[in-house]
Amino acid sequence: MYVFAKKYDYQQDVISLSIIVSLLLALVTISLVLNQFPAP
């Protein structure tokens, strides 16, 4: 991933934004999955 970022250095902001969006989607997905199970 580091090599990719260095090769397309002008897309650094796009890559960073993509990572942030991916993390947010992951958090939402985890929250939804956890909500399917009853609280301990």
DRENNUDO-465555 format. One record per residue: residue number from 0; residue in one letter; chain; x negated, y negated, z of N, C-alpha, C in turn. Coordinates in Angstrom, 3 decimals. Layout:
% residues N
+-----+------+------+----------+----------+----------+----------+----------+----------+----------+----------+----------+
: pos : code : unit :      nc1 :      nc2 :      nc3 :     cac1 :     cac2 :     cac3 :      cc1 :      cc2 :      cc3 :
+-----+------+------+----------+----------+----------+----------+----------+----------+----------+----------+----------+
: NUM :    A :    A :        X :        Y :        Z :        X :        Y :        Z :        X :        Y :        Z :
...
+-----+------+------+----------+----------+----------+----------+----------+----------+----------+----------+----------+
***
This chain:
% residues 40
+-----+------+------+----------+----------+----------+----------+----------+----------+----------+----------+----------+
: pos : code : unit :      nc1 :      nc2 :      nc3 :     cac1 :     cac2 :     cac3 :      cc1 :      cc2 :      cc3 :
+-----+------+------+----------+----------+----------+----------+----------+----------+----------+----------+----------+
:   0 :    M :    A :   -0.838 :    1.197 :    0.000 :    0.000 :    0.000 :    0.000 :   -0.878 :   -1.253 :    0.000 :
:   1 :    Y :    A :   -2.019 :   -1.178 :    0.729 :   -2.930 :   -2.332 :    0.795 :   -3.524 :   -2.631 :   -0.581 :
:   2 :    V :    A :   -3.913 :   -1.579 :   -1.291 :   -4.496 :   -1.754 :   -2.625 :   -3.463 :   -2.363 :   -3.562 :
:   3 :    F :    A :   -2.227 :   -1.900 :   -3.447 :   -1.147 :   -2.431 :   -4.278 :   -0.949 :   -3.919 :   -4.008 :
:   4 :    A :    A :   -0.992 :   -4.290 :   -2.735 :   -0.805 :   -5.692 :   -2.365 :   -1.954 :   -6.552 :   -2.897 :
:   5 :    K :    A :   -3.176 :   -6.021 :   -2.853 :   -4.320 :   -6.781 :   -3.345 :   -4.274 :   -6.922 :   -4.866 :
:   6 :    K :    A :   -3.811 :   -5.885 :   -5.534 :   -3.759 :   -5.919 :   -6.995 :   -2.729 :   -6.940 :   -7.471 :
:   7 :    Y :    A :   -1.589 :   -6.984 :   -6.795 :   -0.538 :   -7.939 :   -7.143 :   -0.438 :   -8.976 :   -6.020 :
:   8 :    D :    A :   -1.526 :   -9.731 :   -5.867 :   -1.612 :  -10.667 :   -4.743 :   -0.538 :  -11.747 :   -4.830 :
:   9 :    Y :    A :   -0.149 :  -12.127 :   -6.059 :    0.847 :  -13.185 :   -6.216 :    2.234 :  -12.720 :   -5.772 :
:  10 :    Q :    A :    2.402 :  -11.401 :   -5.612 :    3.695 :  -10.881 :   -5.171 :    3.684 :  -10.590 :   -3.669 :
:  11 :    Q :    A :    2.716 :  -11.152 :   -2.943 :    2.586 :  -10.862 :   -1.515 :    3.872 :  -11.201 :   -0.767 :
:  12 :    D :    A :    4.468 :  -12.365 :   -1.093 :    5.702 :  -12.764 :   -0.417 :    6.828 :  -11.781 :   -0.720 :
:  13 :    V :    A :    6.896 :  -11.326 :   -1.965 :    7.946 :  -10.379 :   -2.349 :    7.773 :   -9.070 :   -1.596 :
:  14 :    I :    A :    6.522 :   -8.612 :   -1.489 :    6.236 :   -7.366 :   -0.773 :    6.603 :   -7.511 :    0.701 :
:  15 :    S :    A :    6.233 :   -8.641 :    1.294 :    6.544 :   -8.873 :    2.707 :    8.053 :   -8.886 :    2.916 :
:  16 :    L :    A :    8.764 :   -9.559 :    2.015 :   10.218 :   -9.630 :    2.122 :   10.826 :   -8.242 :    1.991 :
:  17 :    S :    A :   10.302 :   -7.437 :    1.075 :   10.809 :   -6.077 :    0.886 :   10.621 :   -5.245 :    2.147 :
:  18 :    I :    A :    9.463 :   -5.401 :    2.789 :    9.191 :   -4.648 :    4.019 :   10.164 :   -5.068 :    5.116 :
:  19 :    I :    A :   10.404 :   -6.379 :    5.242 :   11.325 :   -6.881 :    6.266 :   12.730 :   -6.347 :    6.014 :
:  20 :    V :    A :   13.177 :   -6.392 :    4.768 :   14.512 :   -5.894 :    4.425 :   14.616 :   -4.405 :    4.731 :
:  21 :    S :    A :   13.568 :   -3.655 :    4.398 :   13.569 :   -2.214 :    4.662 :   13.680 :   -1.937 :    6.156 :
:  22 :    L :    A :   12.945 :   -2.706 :    6.968 :   13.002 :   -2.521 :    8.418 :   14.396 :   -2.849 :    8.944 :
:  23 :    L :    A :   15.000 :   -3.917 :    8.443 :   16.345 :   -4.294 :    8.886 :   17.348 :   -3.206 :    8.520 :
:  24 :    L :    A :   17.251 :   -2.687 :    7.300 :   18.155 :   -1.614 :    6.873 :   17.965 :   -0.381 :    7.744 :
:  25 :    A :    A :   16.720 :   -0.086 :    8.092 :   16.430 :    1.069 :    8.943 :   17.067 :    0.883 :   10.317 :
:  26 :    L :    A :   16.950 :   -0.314 :   10.878 :   17.542 :   -0.587 :   12.194 :   19.060 :   -0.435 :   12.146 :
:  27 :    V :    A :   19.683 :   -0.968 :   11.106 :   21.138 :   -0.863 :   10.965 :   21.548 :    0.596 :   10.828 :
:  28 :    T :    A :   20.807 :    1.348 :   10.014 :   21.122 :    2.764 :    9.814 :   21.000 :    3.539 :   11.115 :
:  29 :    I :    A :   19.919 :    3.291 :   11.861 :   19.719 :    3.978 :   13.144 :   20.854 :    3.640 :   14.107 :
:  30 :    S :    A :   21.239 :    2.365 :   14.144 :   22.324 :    1.948 :   15.035 :   23.625 :    2.665 :   14.678 :
:  31 :    L :    A :   23.926 :    2.738 :   13.386 :   25.151 :    3.406 :   12.948 :   25.116 :    4.887 :   13.298 :
:  32 :    V :    A :   23.974 :    5.528 :   13.101 :   23.841 :    6.954 :   13.412 :   24.006 :    7.190 :   14.907 :
:  33 :    L :    A :   23.366 :    6.344 :   15.716 :   23.470 :    6.502 :   17.169 :   24.903 :    6.278 :   17.641 :
:  34 :    N :    A :   25.629 :    5.398 :   16.970 :   27.016 :    5.126 :   17.354 :   27.921 :    6.325 :   17.084 :
:  35 :    Q :    A :   27.472 :    7.244 :   16.235 :   28.274 :    8.428 :   15.934 :   28.265 :    9.402 :   17.106 :
:  36 :    F :    A :   27.256 :    9.271 :   17.975 :   27.156 :   10.177 :   19.120 :   27.625 :    9.467 :   20.385 :
:  37 :    P :    A :   28.276 :   10.195 :   21.285 :   28.722 :    9.589 :   22.546 :   27.530 :    9.206 :   23.414 :
:  38 :    A :    A :   27.676 :    8.122 :   24.161 :   26.585 :    7.683 :   25.032 :   26.361 :    8.710 :   26.136 :
:  39 :    P :    A :   25.115 :    8.969 :   26.491 :   24.801 :    9.961 :   27.531 :   25.261 :    9.477 :   28.907 :
+-----+------+------+----------+----------+----------+----------+----------+----------+----------+----------+----------+
***
